[in-house]
Amino acid sequence: MDRYCKSFFAYEGRGKRPVKVTIRNYGKEDFAQLIDIQRECFPPPFPSELWWNEEQLTEHVTRFPEGALCAEVEGELVGSMTALKVNFDRDHWQHTWAEVTDNGYIRNHDFAGNSLYVVDISVRPSRRKLGLGKSLMQSMYELVIHQQLQRLVGGGRMSGYHKMASQMSAEQYLNEVITGSIQDPVITFLLRCGRQPVGVAAEYLEDAESLNYAAIMEWPNPFVKADTGY
Ligand SMILES: CC(C)(COP(=O)(O)OP(=O)(O)OC[C@H]1O[C@@H](n2cnc3c(N)ncnc32)[C@H](O)[C@@H]1OP(=O)(O)O)[C@@H](O)C(=O)NCCC(=O)NCCS
């Protein structure tokens, strides 16, 4: 495999203290911390059965270690992002998280797939808004370019939608977030990372805050002409 490791400084706190960040592939020795990150990042009402288990993590590091990334700050794991390769057809983009990620086990990883599909991204609450999520995403964009894939794609939780659902449809909510009149904790983050909406998927994942909706969002590889679409 092509191992990935990148270190840089992020700046936190009022005095903007520099902290050394490393983005690297995760391995077996990181599993306990990765599961702990999931516990912190997906509290109830999110179903705890959807947190990583050791079997899923073993599949990630075995089947597609390049797609298994974590962020480390001063020796502590603070975030992770996982992906697999799939053949994504932009004309038939409706899918569920369980179908496309094999329930997070990625046994359907296709080494000849045309797209990098994001299974999960999470950053510990105490380390958010430091740019770490964006850095993990950037590292995955680099993988897309390195492997000459057509795009990065994935479903973004619409975790603020439950507060607005009585007033608008999920599609209208996404449009309001795109225009900036509503800020969504995940979709606004994905837009700031340069992801573009493909559409809204219903019953994507059991997720009370999003009412099970997700925005499918992609980042097209600027160096590769896509096979379909635009
Ligand atoms: C989504 C998540 C990964 C973002 O991580 P993060 O490290 O805090 O994000 P960053 O600091 O890199 O933010 C990047 C940009 O997104 C924006 N952003 C991040 N969180 C935001 C929020 N809650 N509301 C609005 N904008 C937000 C930042 O302001 C920043 O914008 P800028 O680049 O213009 O300055 C993190 O909030 C998280 O782990 N959430 C829970 C798990 C989850 O739901 N994951 C998504 C699964 S689909």
The ligand as a MOL file (V3000), in Angstrom:
LIG
                    3D

  0  0  0     0  0            999 V3000
M  V30 BEGIN CTAB
M  V30 COUNTS 48 50 0 0 0
M  V30 BEGIN ATOM
M  V30 1 C -18.5760 17.3890 10.9040 0
M  V30 2 C -17.2490 17.3990 11.6740 0
M  V30 3 C -16.3870 16.2170 11.2140 0
M  V30 4 C -16.5020 18.7290 11.3830 0
M  V30 5 O -15.1990 18.6610 11.9640 0
M  V30 6 P -14.3470 19.9550 12.3690 0
M  V30 7 O -12.9460 19.5030 12.5730 0
M  V30 8 O -14.9850 20.6790 13.4910 0
M  V30 9 O -14.4550 20.8590 11.0590 0
M  V30 10 P -13.3930 21.9830 10.5980 0
M  V30 11 O -12.8670 22.6970 11.7870 0
M  V30 12 O -12.3890 21.3610 9.6930 0
M  V30 13 O -14.3350 22.9640 9.7780 0
M  V30 14 C -14.1760 23.2130 8.3790 0
M  V30 15 C -15.1550 24.2940 7.9790 0
M  V30 16 O -16.4970 23.8670 8.2860 0
M  V30 17 C -17.1290 24.8010 9.1360 0
M  V30 18 N -17.9050 24.1040 10.1540 0
M  V30 19 C -17.4830 23.0880 10.9260 0
M  V30 20 N -18.4630 22.7370 11.8000 0
M  V30 21 C -19.4930 23.5850 11.5540 0
M  V30 22 C -20.7730 23.7530 12.1540 0
M  V30 23 N -21.1680 23.0010 13.1970 0
M  V30 24 N -21.6000 24.7120 11.6620 0
M  V30 25 C -21.2020 25.5050 10.6380 0
M  V30 26 N -19.9820 25.4010 10.0360 0
M  V30 27 C -19.1450 24.4510 10.5110 0
M  V30 28 C -15.9950 25.5490 9.8260 0
M  V30 29 O -16.4170 26.8170 10.2690 0
M  V30 30 C -14.9590 25.6040 8.7420 0
M  V30 31 O -15.2710 26.6570 7.8370 0
M  V30 32 P -14.0800 27.5020 7.1110 0
M  V30 33 O -13.2070 26.4840 6.4170 0
M  V30 34 O -14.8050 28.3950 6.1920 0
M  V30 35 O -13.3470 28.1760 8.2180 0
M  V30 36 C -17.5080 17.3230 13.2060 0
M  V30 37 O -18.3990 18.3450 13.5730 0
M  V30 38 C -18.0740 15.9910 13.6880 0
M  V30 39 O -17.3210 15.0530 14.0000 0
M  V30 40 N -19.4000 15.8650 13.7950 0
M  V30 41 C -20.0490 14.6610 14.3570 0
M  V30 42 C -19.8970 13.4490 13.4830 0
M  V30 43 C -20.6780 13.5950 12.1990 0
M  V30 44 O -21.8830 13.8840 12.1840 0
M  V30 45 N -19.9740 13.3480 11.0640 0
M  V30 46 C -20.5620 13.4650 9.7460 0
M  V30 47 C -20.9830 12.1510 9.2530 0
M  V30 48 S -21.8260 12.3300 7.6660 0
M  V30 END ATOM
M  V30 BEGIN BOND
M  V30 1 1 1 2
M  V30 2 1 2 3
M  V30 3 1 2 4
M  V30 4 1 2 36
M  V30 5 1 4 5
M  V30 6 1 5 6
M  V30 7 2 6 7
M  V30 8 1 6 8
M  V30 9 1 6 9
M  V30 10 1 9 10
M  V30 11 2 10 11
M  V30 12 1 10 12
M  V30 13 1 10 13
M  V30 14 1 13 14
M  V30 15 1 14 15
M  V30 16 1 15 16
M  V30 17 1 15 30
M  V30 18 1 16 17
M  V30 19 1 17 18
M  V30 20 1 17 28
M  V30 21 1 18 19
M  V30 22 1 18 27
M  V30 23 2 19 20
M  V30 24 1 20 21
M  V30 25 1 21 22
M  V30 26 2 21 27
M  V30 27 1 22 23
M  V30 28 2 22 24
M  V30 29 1 24 25
M  V30 30 2 25 26
M  V30 31 1 26 27
M  V30 32 1 28 29
M  V30 33 1 28 30
M  V30 34 1 30 31
M  V30 35 1 31 32
M  V30 36 2 32 33
M  V30 37 1 32 34
M  V30 38 1 32 35
M  V30 39 1 36 37
M  V30 40 1 36 38
M  V30 41 2 38 39
M  V30 42 1 38 40
M  V30 43 1 40 41
M  V30 44 1 41 42
M  V30 45 1 42 43
M  V30 46 2 43 44
M  V30 47 1 43 45
M  V30 48 1 45 46
M  V30 49 1 46 47
M  V30 50 1 47 48
M  V30 END BOND
M  V30 END CTAB
M  END
